[in-house]
Every structure is written in structure tokens, then in C-alpha cells.
Amino acid sequence: MKNILIIAGAQGIGQALATQWATNANNLFITSRRFDEPEKVSEGLFHVNCDLSQEESISAAFNYIEQQVDYLDWIINCAGVLHNANYQPEKSLQQVNQNNLLHSYQVNAVGHLLALKQAEKLLSHAEHGLAVSISARIGSIEDNHLGGWYAYRMSKAALNMGIKTLSIEWARKHPQIKFMLLHPGTTDTPLSKPFQKRLPQGQLQTADETADMLIEQIEKHQQHTHKEALFLDYAGKTIPW
């Protein structure tokens, strides 16, 4: 049984993953901005406050986790933002806003790297460490045929580059740690809610369905032999960078 950390695990895909692993993980840590003080909810289950836009919050979260366990086998980072009360995806350059763009970068890319910076010791102490970030096909530069959605596209592309770069560094330093970037498909969560009406029938997945498919890919590729990160969709198909 593994020690697992799910970042942004209190809603959507993260929550569905947490539900799946709640009964078969040795220790399961779930982070959310909604949690107050870190607490042990039950034997082997911990809630930890963590705001990926604040480096101090990330550091405090990992300080708490280090007090509970000596290593983490898996870190699954589900944090991401497409829209909020202040902004929607841009349809044109004229809608690009500096603050909104920087916020997307902070949550979708920078926060993922800062979390792994804090997690290095815990992951390196595992026999086979795995770091997974939920990315998106829309972050693929080669696959961009529609344009628009500047902040989301650019921040996910930045996430992909950051994780790939880190995977190259740690292949030399911690070769037992592997990296994956996973595209979850269009899932029925608050993130996709405003855009579901235009989807073809059968393309929308429930969070539980997405979690099942992501777990299949995680378990299948957890000890992959590639030196660099894998960028896959929920069905296991490789996505071009």
C-alpha cells in the first residue's frame, strides 16, 4: 500500500481519485484551499490546507506531511483553473488581461513546480516515486488548430515544459522517480460546466469515469522506462508536445 498525496483533491477529478484510493492507500493526503488547519481525519487519511498560488502555503503543507510520513510514493496534482468569477477563456487577443494571465500561470504551471520542489525529499525516499500532473491536450503546441483560450493554452504548455524539464533533471539525480502529464478528457466538473452544451453526445465523462481511466494509466505507467515525462490522454494515447 502506498503513501499518496492528491493536490486539489476536495472536488472534481481530485475528489473522485481520492474516493477510489481512500480504502487502499497506506496514507492518503488530500489538499484544498477550503481546508482550515491540517488534520488527521481518520486512520491514514489527512486533510491539508494548500494554496498553490502562495509558496508559503505550499511549504507549510509539506512541512506537515513530512511530520506524518517519511516518503510519498505518488503525488497527483489536479490543480487547475480555466475560469473564475473574474474571467472567462479569451476568444481574441483583445480579451487578454495581464492579471488573469498571471493567475492562470500561477495555478496551472508555477504551483505544480513549487509543489514538487517541496516534495523532492519525500519522493526521493520512496522506492519508486511517481509525480503526475493533470494537464490538457489544449496545452499541446502542435495540436493547436483553433486558437483562442490564451491563458489556459499558454499556462498548460508552460506546465508541460516545466514537468518535462524537471523529469530530465531528476532522471540524473533521482532516476527512480517517474513523471506523467495526463489529459483527463472533458469531465463534468465546475471547470467545464460553462462549455458543456456544445459537446457532441457521449463526449462528456463523469468525474468517476475519468478517475477510473486515469488510475488505469497511472498504474500501467507508474514505472515506465522513459527518462523524460510521458504526456498521455486518459486512454493512454501519446499527445504531441
N, C-alpha and C positions, 0 to 999 in steps of 0.2 A: 504493500500500500504506500502511496506517495504523499508527500507534503506538497500541496498545490496552493498557489495564490492566483485568484481571479481579480484583476483590477477592473473596476466598474462592474461589479458582479451583483448589484442590487436591482437591476432592471434589464429588460430586453434579453438579448442573447446571453449576456453575462449571467443573468439570473437563471436562465434555462440551463446553462452549463453547470452552475453551482448546484442546482437541484439534482442533476444527473450524478454529480460526484459526491454529494453530501453523505452518502452511505458507504462509499468505497474508497475514500481518501483517509490516510492516516491523520493528517491535519489539513483543514481547509480554511484558508484565509480569504475573506471577501472584503473588498474595499468599496467605499462610496463616499461622496461628499455629504450624503444625507446622514451618515452615522455621526454620533457625537463622540464621546470618548471611546477608545478601543476597548473591547470587552470580549471575554470568553462566553459565548452564548450557550454552549453545551460542550461535552467532551469532544475535543477535536475540531470544534467549529468556532471561528473567531470573526468578529466584525471589526473593521479598522477604518477610521476616517482617513481619507486621502483625496486631496485636490491636485490633479495633475498640472494645473496652471500655477501652482505655488511650490517651489523647490523645497521650502521649509516643511511643508506638509508631507511631501514625498519622503524626506529624510526622517521625519518623526514616525511615519508609518513603518518604515523598515527598521528603525530602532526598536519599535515594539515587537515586530516579527522576530527579530534576532534574539529577543529575550525569551521567546517561546520555543524556537527550534534552532537547530544547528545548520540546517540546509533546506533548500527548496528544490524539489525535483522539476516542477513545471511552474512557469509563470505565464498566464494567459491574460493579455491586456486587451480588453474590449472597449476601452475609452475612445469616444469619437463624437464629433459634432458636425452636423450638416447645416442646421438652422437653429435658431432660438427665438425668444420673444423680440429680439432686436433686429434680426436679419434673416433673409431667405437666400437660397443659392442665386448667384448672379446670372442673368441672361445675356448681359453685354458688358463691355469694358466700363461703360459709364456708371454701372452699378457697383463697381469695385470700391470698397471702403477700407482704409488703412486699418482701423481698429478691428473690424470684422475679420480681415485677412490675418492679422497677427493673432487674434484669438483662435482661429482655426489651426494655425501653425502650432500654437502653444499646446492645444489639447491633442490634436491629431498626430503630431510629429515630435515636438520637443519633449513633451511629458513622457512619451514612451521611452525615449533615450535616457532621460533623467532617472526614470524608474529602474532601468537596467544598470545604470551607473551605481545606484544604491544597492542593487541586488547582486552585484558581482560576487561577493564573498559567499553568499548563501547558495547561489547557483553553482559556483565552482567547487563547493564542498559535497555536492551530490555526485553519485556515481555516474549518472547520465543526466545532465541538465538539459532543459528544453525551454526556450523563450519563444512564445507565439504572440504575434500582434495581429489583431483583426484589421486588415487593410481593406482595399476595394479595387475592383477592376478599373474603376474610373481613375485610379492613380497611375495606370499604365500610360506612358507617353505614346508608345507605338499604337495602342488601341484607341486613342482619342480621335474619333471621327466626327463628333458632333459639336465640340467646343462648349463654351458656357461653363457654369459652375466653377469659376476660377479658384475660389478659396479652397473648396473641397478637393478638386483635382490636384492643385499645387501642394496642399498640405499632405495628401496621401502619397503623392510622388516623393515628397521630402521624407516621409516616414519610410517608404521603401528603400530609398537611398541610405538613410541613416542605419537601418537594420542590416542592409547588405554590407555596408562599410564595417559595422561592428562585428558581423559574422566573420569577415576576413581577418580583422584584428584578433579576435578570440580564437580563431582556428589555430593560430600560432601559440597563443597564451593559454587557452583553456579548450583543447580540442574535443573534450568530452561534452561540451555544451553545443547544442544544435539550435538553429533558428528557422522559424517558419513565418511567412506572411500569408494570411488566409482571407480570401474573398468570400463572405458568407452568403451571397445572393441577396435578393430583395426579401427582407423579412418584415413581418407585421409587427413593427415597433414604433414608438413615437418618432424616431428618426425618419422613417419612410412614410408615415401617415399622410402628409400633405400630397404625396405623389403617387398614391396607390390607384387612383381612378383610371389612369392611363395605361395601366399594366395589362398585358394580354392575359387572358384567363389561364389559370394554372401556374403563373409565374410567381405569385406571392406565397411565401412559406411562413408557417408559424415559427415562433421562436424555438419551440421544442423540436420541430423538424430540422431547423438549421443546426441546433445544438447536436442532434444525432449525427448529422453529416460531418460537422466539424470534428467531433470526437473521433469519428471513423478515420479522418485524415490525420489527426494528431497521433492516434495510436499506431497507425500504419507507418508514419514517417518520423516517429519520435527519435529514432536512432539512425536517420538517413546518413549516408556516407559522403554527401557533398560537403565541400569545405565552405561554401557560401550558403546564404539563406535560400530556402525554397519559396517561391511565390506561386501559390496554387489557389484554385477555386474550391468550393465546397464539394465538388465531385472529384477532386484530385487532378484536374487538368491544369497544366502549367500555363501561367499568364505571362505574356511578354513584358519586360520591364518598361 
